[in-house]
Amino acid sequence: MLTEINGLHHVTTIGSDPRAIDGFWTGTLGLRRVKKTVNFDAPDIYHLYYGDDLGRPGTAMTYFPFPGAAPGRRGTGEVAEVRLAIPQGAAPFWADRLGTGVSADPFGAPAVAVFAPDGDAFLLVESDDPRPAATAAVAPDRAIRGFHSVAAVLRDTAGTADLLRLMGYRETARDGAATRFAIDGGRAGAVDLIARPDAPDARQGAGSVHHIAFSVDTRARQLDVRTALTDHGFDVTPVIDRDYFWAIYFRSPGGILFEIATDEPGFDRDEPPETLGTALKLPARHEHLRDRLEKQLVPLDAGR
């Protein structure tokens, strides 16, 4: 069993309208836009990051907004819901803010459901998470703390459960079709596996989670994880420099794209903390496209 993984690092979703996404995360949910860059493989498309004041691992929700992207189809083989941690007692505030009601997560914690502009599902879950408020945009006793958990819907959960155990997770709760896995002392985020053997396959599109990333402290630890995964038969990519972290990718047995990302160097490597997310930052290989991209990409009006 691996000991290098800390929990979730970030979650990346496909979207369609960058302005609507930006307004939802900075305005509705009160997080900070911590990086405005582009998709490494499709530089005509933004890659937007939202999180706490520095976008620390375990708080960063990221988007590839493809204008006009067709909606995804819900089903198996995907992360169907992302949960964000809020303080105990904060659910009524969020229900009032969002104009909805208080419900519960699969294991009974008070929660408030909310949908992002492309229909991607989120749940704000009360917990005793000790992390500080993500930003000052919402009062500290109510503000989002970062990831609480993600819910993966699978036709068969056994293979992914074994993978999570290899990655250092252990089963902590079970209720009907849902099983929760968490890391002892992990900084952010459980993984819930939900068995739906009769559901159709998911189809990625706007509102679909593209991948989930898990945190390791350093590149050395990332290489240890990569070796262990390849030794267990997983087809893992080489290490890829993503400017703000190094990444490796592989498919889980249930078909979900997993990433292992380093905590280093962080989002303040190329702009000061005070102005994170305000300027368009481009990977070096795309810097020659700056003039065209600055004219082509839709200006973002909400938040920083």
Backbone torsions as a table, in degrees:
resi	resn	phi	psi	omega
1	MET	NA	134.2	-179.6
2	LEU	-75.7	149.8	176.9
3	THR	-120.5	1.8	-173.8
4	GLU	-81.7	-21.6	-171.4
5	ILE	-85.4	133.7	-175.1
6	ASN	-96.5	-14.2	-171.3
7	GLY	129.4	-158.1	-178.5
8	LEU	-73.6	144.4	174.6
9	HIS	-102.6	-57.4	176.1
10	HIS	-154.4	167.2	174.2
11	VAL	-128.5	133.9	-178.0
12	THR	-118.5	131.4	-175.5
13	THR	-124.7	152.1	174.8
14	ILE	-88.2	134.9	178.0
15	GLY	-129.8	-173.9	-178.9
16	SER	-128.3	-33.2	-174.0
17	ASP	-124.8	104.4	-175.1
18	PRO	-62.0	-34.7	179.4
19	ARG	-66.8	-42.8	179.7
20	ALA	-64.5	-41.7	177.9
21	ILE	-62.0	-46.0	-179.0
22	ASP	-61.2	-43.1	179.4
23	GLY	-65.0	-38.0	179.8
24	PHE	-63.3	-48.2	-174.0
25	TRP	-76.0	-38.4	-178.4
26	THR	-87.3	-33.8	-177.5
27	GLY	-91.4	-60.4	-175.6
28	THR	-66.7	-48.6	-175.6
29	LEU	-96.5	-12.0	172.3
30	GLY	74.8	23.4	174.6
31	LEU	-89.8	173.6	-177.8
32	ARG	-104.4	137.4	168.8
33	ARG	-76.6	115.8	-173.5
34	VAL	-105.9	-10.4	175.7
35	LYS	-157.2	133.2	174.3
36	LYS	-120.4	100.2	-178.8
37	THR	-135.9	-161.7	-177.4
38	VAL	-127.1	160.5	174.7
39	ASN	-63.1	124.5	-178.1
40	PHE	-57.4	-35.2	-174.2
41	ASP	-95.7	-11.4	179.0
42	ALA	-144.5	77.1	-169.1
43	PRO	-66.1	-10.2	174.4
44	ASP	-74.3	-6.4	-176.9
45	ILE	-113.9	136.5	174.2
46	TYR	-61.4	156.0	157.1
47	HIS	-125.4	111.4	-174.1
48	LEU	-109.6	139.2	-177.7
49	TYR	-123.1	136.1	178.2
50	TYR	-130.8	143.4	-179.6
51	GLY	-177.2	-149.2	176.7
52	ASP	-78.6	-166.9	-171.9
53	ASP	-60.9	-25.5	178.6
54	LEU	-118.1	3.3	-175.7
55	GLY	64.6	39.8	-176.2
56	ARG	-60.6	150.3	175.8
57	PRO	-52.9	136.4	-176.4
58	GLY	94.9	-3.4	177.4
59	THR	-125.3	-8.3	-166.0
60	ALA	-91.6	112.2	171.2
61	MET	-99.3	127.9	-174.5
62	THR	-126.7	156.4	-174.5
63	TYR	-136.9	141.3	163.2
64	PHE	-105.4	98.4	-179.1
65	PRO	-90.7	101.5	176.6
66	PHE	-89.4	107.6	-177.3
67	PRO	-54.6	128.6	178.0
68	GLY	79.1	9.6	-179.4
69	ALA	-59.9	138.6	178.1
70	ALA	-69.6	148.3	179.7
71	PRO	-62.8	145.9	172.7
72	GLY	-74.0	167.2	176.4
73	ARG	-113.8	127.6	180.0
74	ARG	-69.1	147.3	178.5
75	GLY	172.0	-157.0	-179.1
76	THR	-88.6	159.5	179.8
77	GLY	83.3	28.2	-179.6
78	GLU	-149.4	161.2	166.0
79	VAL	-83.6	111.6	-172.2
80	ALA	-91.2	-19.6	-178.2
81	GLU	-151.4	137.6	174.9
82	VAL	-110.1	133.3	-179.4
83	ARG	-111.4	137.9	179.1
84	LEU	-114.7	140.0	-177.4
85	ALA	-82.7	132.7	171.4
86	ILE	-126.1	158.9	-177.7
87	PRO	-64.9	156.7	174.7
88	GLN	-61.1	134.2	-178.7
89	GLY	89.2	-2.7	-175.2
90	ALA	-90.0	-9.3	-175.8
91	ALA	-59.8	-42.9	178.6
92	PRO	-60.2	-37.5	176.3
93	PHE	-59.4	-47.4	-177.9
94	TRP	-69.6	-34.7	176.6
95	ALA	-62.5	-41.0	177.7
96	ASP	-68.1	-42.8	-178.9
97	ARG	-63.3	-37.2	-175.3
98	LEU	-95.1	-4.9	179.8
99	GLY	67.6	39.8	-178.8
100	THR	-135.9	-164.0	-178.6
101	GLY	-117.6	173.0	176.8
102	VAL	-91.8	130.5	177.5
103	SER	-122.3	-140.3	178.8
104	ALA	-153.7	154.6	173.1
105	ASP	-80.9	176.3	-175.4
106	PRO	-59.2	-16.6	-177.8
107	PHE	-114.4	18.8	168.1
108	GLY	94.5	-0.6	179.3
109	ALA	-73.3	137.7	176.7
110	PRO	-56.0	138.8	-174.0
111	ALA	-152.8	161.2	178.0
112	VAL	-130.6	125.1	180.0
113	ALA	-86.1	143.5	176.5
114	VAL	-149.2	145.8	179.0
115	PHE	-114.7	133.4	175.3
116	ALA	-72.9	171.9	-173.2
117	PRO	-56.8	-27.9	179.4
118	ASP	-96.7	13.5	177.2
119	GLY	87.1	2.8	177.1
120	ASP	-67.4	135.9	-169.8
121	ALA	-92.8	134.1	175.9
122	PHE	-129.8	153.0	176.4
123	LEU	-132.9	125.9	175.0
124	LEU	-93.3	114.3	-169.1
125	VAL	-113.2	127.4	175.4
126	GLU	-66.5	135.5	177.6
127	SER	-154.6	171.2	176.5
128	ASP	-96.4	31.7	179.7
129	ASP	-55.0	124.9	-175.5
130	PRO	-82.8	-5.6	-177.8
131	ARG	-64.1	150.3	178.3
132	PRO	-70.7	166.9	177.3
133	ALA	-55.6	143.1	-176.1
134	ALA	-62.3	-45.8	178.6
135	THR	-145.7	176.0	178.8
136	ALA	-88.3	5.2	-177.0
137	ALA	-69.7	-24.3	177.0
138	VAL	-126.8	145.8	-177.7
139	ALA	-53.1	140.9	-173.7
140	PRO	-57.0	-30.4	-178.5
141	ASP	-81.7	4.8	179.9
142	ARG	-131.1	-17.9	-168.4
143	ALA	-72.4	154.2	176.7
144	ILE	-62.3	141.4	-179.6
145	ARG	-101.4	-17.9	-172.5
146	GLY	133.2	-161.8	-178.5
147	PHE	-71.0	139.6	170.4
148	HIS	-98.5	-47.0	-178.4
149	SER	-172.5	168.3	169.6
150	VAL	-126.8	151.2	-179.2
151	ALA	-115.0	113.9	178.0
152	ALA	-99.3	126.4	178.7
153	VAL	-99.0	122.9	-174.2
154	LEU	-135.4	149.0	174.7
155	ARG	-69.5	-40.1	178.7
156	ASP	-135.7	121.2	-174.3
157	THR	-90.6	-8.4	-168.9
158	ALA	-61.3	-47.9	-176.9
159	GLY	-64.7	-41.3	179.3
160	THR	-69.6	-34.4	175.4
161	ALA	-61.3	-42.6	178.4
162	ASP	-64.0	-40.1	177.7
163	LEU	-61.2	-46.7	-179.6
164	LEU	-60.9	-38.8	177.1
165	ARG	-62.5	-42.4	176.0
166	LEU	-58.7	-37.3	-177.3
167	MET	-78.3	0.1	176.1
168	GLY	103.9	3.8	178.1
169	TYR	-85.3	155.5	172.7
170	ARG	-135.2	152.4	178.3
171	GLU	-69.1	128.0	-178.9
172	THR	-118.1	-15.7	180.0
173	ALA	-162.6	154.2	177.4
174	ARG	-146.8	135.6	177.7
175	ASP	-150.6	104.3	-179.1
176	GLY	62.0	-122.7	-177.2
177	ALA	-81.5	-7.6	-174.6
178	ALA	-102.8	133.3	174.7
179	THR	-128.3	130.5	-178.1
180	ARG	-102.6	135.9	175.6
181	PHE	-121.4	137.5	-179.8
182	ALA	-144.1	161.3	177.1
183	ILE	-102.6	129.3	176.3
184	ASP	-60.4	121.7	-179.8
185	GLY	76.1	4.9	179.0
186	GLY	-62.6	144.5	-174.3
187	ARG	-75.5	-27.4	-172.0
188	ALA	-161.3	122.1	159.6
189	GLY	89.1	116.8	168.6
190	ALA	-85.7	167.5	174.6
191	VAL	-122.6	120.0	175.6
192	ASP	-98.6	128.5	173.8
193	LEU	-103.1	124.8	-177.2
194	ILE	-117.7	119.1	-177.4
195	ALA	-86.1	121.8	174.3
196	ARG	-135.8	79.2	-172.3
197	PRO	-63.8	-22.1	-176.4
198	ASP	-101.3	1.4	-177.6
199	ALA	-76.8	152.3	176.2
200	PRO	-72.0	164.9	175.7
201	ASP	-68.6	142.0	174.6
202	ALA	-71.4	154.5	173.2
203	ARG	-126.7	124.2	-176.1
204	GLN	-70.7	143.2	176.7
205	GLY	-175.0	-164.0	178.9
206	ALA	-59.5	130.4	-177.3
207	GLY	94.0	-1.9	179.8
208	SER	-96.9	140.7	171.3
209	VAL	-70.1	126.5	179.1
210	HIS	-80.2	-45.1	177.1
211	HIS	-162.4	161.9	171.6
212	ILE	-117.8	141.3	-176.5
213	ALA	-116.8	141.0	179.0
214	PHE	-110.7	147.1	-171.6
215	SER	-92.6	136.7	163.6
216	VAL	-130.5	152.7	-174.4
217	ASP	-66.5	-45.5	-167.4
218	THR	-137.4	169.2	177.0
219	ARG	-66.4	-34.4	179.1
220	ALA	-62.6	-43.6	178.8
221	ARG	-68.1	-34.2	176.8
222	GLN	-61.4	-42.4	179.3
223	LEU	-65.2	-35.6	175.8
224	ASP	-62.9	-42.3	178.4
225	VAL	-65.1	-42.8	-179.7
226	ARG	-59.8	-43.7	179.2
227	THR	-60.6	-44.9	-179.8
228	ALA	-63.3	-41.4	-179.8
229	LEU	-65.7	-44.4	179.3
230	THR	-66.0	-36.2	177.1
231	ASP	-62.5	-26.4	178.7
232	HIS	-94.9	13.0	171.4
233	GLY	93.0	6.0	179.8
234	PHE	-84.0	141.2	179.1
235	ASP	-88.6	97.0	-172.0
236	VAL	-104.7	136.8	178.8
237	THR	-67.8	162.2	166.6
238	PRO	-63.0	166.7	176.9
239	VAL	-68.4	132.3	-179.0
240	ILE	-118.3	131.2	178.4
241	ASP	-80.5	114.7	178.3
242	ARG	-105.1	24.1	179.0
243	ASP	70.6	-50.7	-175.0
244	TYR	-102.8	-7.3	174.3
245	PHE	-165.9	163.4	170.9
246	TRP	-101.6	145.5	-170.4
247	ALA	-134.8	145.9	165.7
248	ILE	-129.0	152.5	-174.2
249	TYR	-133.4	149.8	174.2
250	PHE	-162.2	161.5	178.5
251	ARG	-93.6	135.4	173.1
252	SER	-73.8	163.7	178.0
253	PRO	-58.3	-25.7	178.3
254	GLY	-85.7	-0.5	176.1
255	GLY	97.1	-2.4	-179.7
256	ILE	-80.6	137.9	178.5
257	LEU	-78.1	119.8	176.7
258	PHE	-104.1	146.5	174.6
259	GLU	-128.7	144.9	168.7
260	ILE	-113.3	116.9	-173.9
261	ALA	-119.3	143.8	178.3
262	THR	-81.6	151.3	174.2
263	ASP	-73.3	-23.2	-179.8
264	GLU	-94.0	151.2	-1.6
265	PRO	-88.0	-13.7	179.0
266	GLY	98.7	168.4	-172.6
267	PHE	-79.0	-11.6	178.9
268	ASP	-94.2	17.9	180.0
269	ARG	-71.7	-24.1	-175.5
270	ASP	-128.4	7.9	172.7
271	GLU	-159.4	149.1	-175.7
272	PRO	-68.2	154.1	-179.2
273	PRO	-54.5	-33.0	-175.5
274	GLU	-65.9	-25.7	-174.6
275	THR	-121.1	20.8	179.0
276	LEU	-53.4	138.3	172.3
277	GLY	79.9	5.5	-176.9
278	THR	-95.7	-41.1	-178.7
279	ALA	-94.3	150.8	174.8
280	LEU	-75.3	118.3	178.7
281	LYS	-106.5	129.9	-176.2
282	LEU	-116.5	141.5	170.4
283	PRO	-57.9	149.4	-176.6
284	ALA	-54.3	-36.7	-176.8
285	ARG	-70.9	-14.1	179.0
286	HIS	-112.0	5.0	-177.0
287	GLU	-61.0	-30.6	179.7
288	HIS	-67.1	-12.1	179.2
289	LEU	-94.0	2.7	-169.8
290	ARG	-54.7	-50.5	-176.2
291	ASP	-57.0	-45.4	-179.7
292	ARG	-67.3	-44.0	-176.9
293	LEU	-66.2	-39.7	-179.7
294	GLU	-64.3	-27.6	176.0
295	LYS	-82.9	-31.6	-172.3
296	GLN	-86.6	-40.7	-175.5
297	LEU	-69.4	139.7	-178.9
298	VAL	-64.4	129.4	175.7
299	PRO	-62.3	143.3	178.3
300	LEU	-102.2	124.0	-171.8
301	ASP	-97.5	-21.6	-171.5
302	ALA	-105.9	134.2	165.8
303	GLY	70.3	177.5	177.7
304	ARG	-129.5	NA	NA
